Amino acid sequence: MLEVKKLGDVPHLAPIVASWTFDEWGQTLGRTYSEQLSMFEERSNIGKLPICFLALLDGCPVGTVSLVKDDNLEEFGVYTPWISALYVAPKYRGNGVAAKLLKEAGDTAKSLGFNKIYLHTPNAKEYYLKYGWVEKDCTTCKLGRTIVMYQKI
């Protein structure tokens, strides 16, 4: 059974999240694994930002997403909160894991009093459009060209 938990409820899984995201983006962003792990330990909150979520399939981690105050795009600093570090292990992609993680992050943002959430993506615009996200702008970040999107919640 697929369930979503906050990293704060399963903090012993932080090294797995750090490893996934370090391999996917960390080196490109100039982070060490230790810095990546520290970042996710800071996202172990339950009722305030930043919050990291984990998708667990029969208790085993298969994906993650974070809800953060900002996602290091200075010109968009007035917008908050942001979806960050959406990652699903390759073996589990295409099975609704990302959609479930995004829904949980959106529901949490709404419960915290927000009415919109933001993200940026260099290559998954079409994926987000099919889930009701709207393109807002295009900019450049450490990952290269990226599209800024939002969703009303």
BELNOR-V706741 format. One line per field, one symbol per residue. ss: DSSP state (~ for helix, > for strand, _ for the rest). phi: phi as a letter, one per 20 degrees, with the letter a starting at -180 (. if undefined). Layout:
ss: ???
phi: ???
//
This chain:
ss: _>>>>>~~~_~~~~~~~~~~~~~~~~______~~~~~~~~~~_>______>>>>>>>__>>>>>>>>>_____~~~_____>>>>>>>_~~~____~~~~~~~~~~~~~~~____>>>>>>___~~~~~____>>>>>>>>__>>>>>>>>>_
phi: .ecdcfgfecffegfffffgffffcgffeneegffffggfffeefddbfecddceddlndfcabbcdcfbcmdgfdffeaedeblfbcggfdfndnffffffffffffgffenedbccbcbebcgfgfgfdnfcfdacbccfeofbdecbbfc
//
